[in-house]
Amino acid sequence: MSFPPGCYTPAPVSETTLPNPASPRRALVPVFATVLLDLIGFGMIIPQLPFYAQRYDATPAQIGWLFASYSLMQLLFAPPLGRLSDRLGRRPVLLVSVAGSIGAYVLFAFAPSFLWLVVSRALSGIAAANYGIAQAYVADVTSPAERSKAMGMVVGASFGLGFILGPALGAILSHFGPLVLPLTAAALSAVNLLFAFLWLRESLPPEARGQVAGHWFEPRLLVETWRNPPVRGLMLLAFLVTFCFSMMETSLALYCQSRFGFDMKKTGWLFVYVGVILVAVQGGLVGRMVRKLGERGLILHSILVMAAGLVLLPAAGTPWLLLPALTLLALGSGLHNPSSLGLLSLLTDSGEQGGVSGIYRSYGALARTLGPLAGPWLFQVVGIRSPFWVAGGLMVITFLVGWTLLRRITVG
């Protein structure tokens, strides 16, 4: 549940070229609605993916590809779409991507085979690469002093609400047949397209378009980042944590179905539970914990908490005992992501924040591509508990690696 990947830094817009600097809040409402409606549709579908794949007799390993295709396309298409928005403007690229999500959901609903189901998720991943453009839109219409707060409102709040409302709506609508969920998601995207067409103003002035310094990917920045041991270590930790978490995330529905007979509705409510905890943690607990433990201490504690959740989850003898394990996993994830990003910002020069942050997200995207391949494969080949045991063991190793790396980092 992190911001989508891509080594893309939006073209800077000066204070004098902001479209309406007097009322940035009004300018943010349409982009907030655009991101929120997108994420509600995404949240409706994601907990139910294994059940749709099983209609085509897909194996757990094949289901892993269904998850991985989405993240892989985000990884590949976020940078070029972002750079395209620097040249053409944010609005046209956002409109086309939202229209693409409509087609992807319709194809998902009427996919004649599992292969076409994978194609539909890949197309959804391409369309979802627009989240980076939404981030650039926020940067366009806000002053530097207001930018972090605005990013929190548009990105944080929309993701939080999307991952609560989406799975909840999916759980409710799952009673009405397999076509209802993807077609409802397509309808939400259609409403989103209409809303954006009518209300979303262009944020990038004509004189600022095409003024992109460099290419969509900067090899120099990648090399410099890799040569910086603290930053490299932090990105390695983020990759391992995300890899382990995504192994669990993509195996959870299969495990609950096999072990406890969960259907689409019950699986959806599990994701709602996780989403509520994530929002609560990131909304109020992170700040207090950072002040108490510091970023480095919070990163290490969060990894231990997630490791405990991963070990506890397959040991649950009843469905109700899943909740403590999921609580630990949601708590750890909610604490880890902000503290890791916060420490990264402290280790990065102000002029390189955007590019380094993009590389960080790309590490996460790669982990969200590989984790879904590993988890369901282990589920199929080794046993239904194996993804969680393996992820838990890797998380313990990640803690030891983190303890070694973070103690060497000096901030200030």
DATA-V462958 format. One line per field, one symbol per residue. ss: DSSP state (h for helix, s for strand, l for the rest). psi: psi as a letter, one per 20 degrees, with the letter a starting at -180 (. if undefined). burial: + if it has 16 or more other ideal C-beta (glycine too) atoms within 10 Angstrom, else -. A space follows every 10 residues. Layout:
# DATA-V462958
ss = ???
psi = ???
burial = ???
This chain:
# DATA-V462958
ss = llllllllll llllhhhlll hhhhhhhhhh hhhhhhhhhh hhhhhhllhh hhhhlllllh hhhhhhhhhh hhhhhhhhhh hhhhhhhhlh hhhhhhhhhh hhhhhhhhhl lllhhhhhhh hhhhhhhhll hhhhhhhhhh hllhhhhhhh hhhhhhhhhh hhhhhhhhhh hhhhhhlhhh hhhhhhhhhh hhhhhhhhhl lllllhhhll llllllllhh hhhhhhllhh hhhhhhhhhh hhhhhhhhhh hhhhhhhhhh lllhhhhhhh hhhhhhhhhh hhhhhhhhhh hhhhhhhhhh hhhhhhhhhh hhhlllllhh hhhhhhhhhh hhhhhhhhhh hhhhhhlllh hhhhhhhhhh hhhhhhhhhh hhhhhhhhhh hllllhhhhh hhhhhhhhhh hhhhhhllll ll
psi = lrqqrpmppq pqprhijphm ihmhghhhgg hghggghghg gghhggiigh hghihjkqrh hhhghgghhg hghgghiggh hghhhhhiqg ghhggghghh hghghghghk pirhghgggh hghhhghiii hhhhghgghg jqqhhigggh ghggggghgg hhighghghg hgiihjrhhg ghhghgghhg ggggghhhio qpioqhiiqj lpoaripohg hgghghiogg ggghhgghgg ghgghhgggi igggghghgj kqahghgghg hggggggggg ghhhhgghhg hgirgghhgg hhggghgghh hhgiipiqhh ihghghgggg ggghhgghhg hghghhipqh ijggghhggg hhghhghigh ghhgghgggg ggrhihhggg hgghhghhgg gghgghiipp p.
burial = ++++++++++ +++----+-- ---+--++-+ ++++++++++ ++++++++++ ++++---+++ ++++++++++ +++++++++- ++++++--++ +-+++-++++ ++-++++++- +--+--++++ ++++++++++ ++++++++++ ++---+---+ +--++-++++ ++++++++++ +-++-----+ ++++++-+++ -++--+---+ -+++---++- -+---+++-- ++--+----+ +-+++-++++ ++++++++++ +++++++-+- -+-+-+++++ +++++++++- ++---+--++ --++++-+++ ++++++++++ ++++-+---- -+--++++++ ++++++++++ +-++--++-- -+-+++++++ ++++++++++ ++++++++++ ---+++++++ ++-+++-++- -+--++--+- --
